[in-house]
């Protein structure tokens, strides 16, 4: 008997995939770049090997890519020691900085911490 493929369903997923939640949208990317004015938001450096947009609440923890209060522009790359992105991702002080920066940006955008389920 030959293989008979069936038609794919035409409905959308009820629950979005993790990658769709954490993906940085173009609108938010433009907002973060405008807010940062081409500078690293931690050290203020205007020239770096690379500038990267980083999640303050990590993507693996459900941090949204469509929320500008969850994203910052940092000098990178994140795998190089001495860069702000590496500091924020791999050090205890960096994780504390991310939480304080998140609270600062939530105030900047007028979002209360009660609106967000994953930040205290």
Helices and strands as residue ranges (DSSP letters): H 18-22, H 26-36, E 50-55, G 59-61, G 68-70, E 71-76, H 84-90, H 92-109
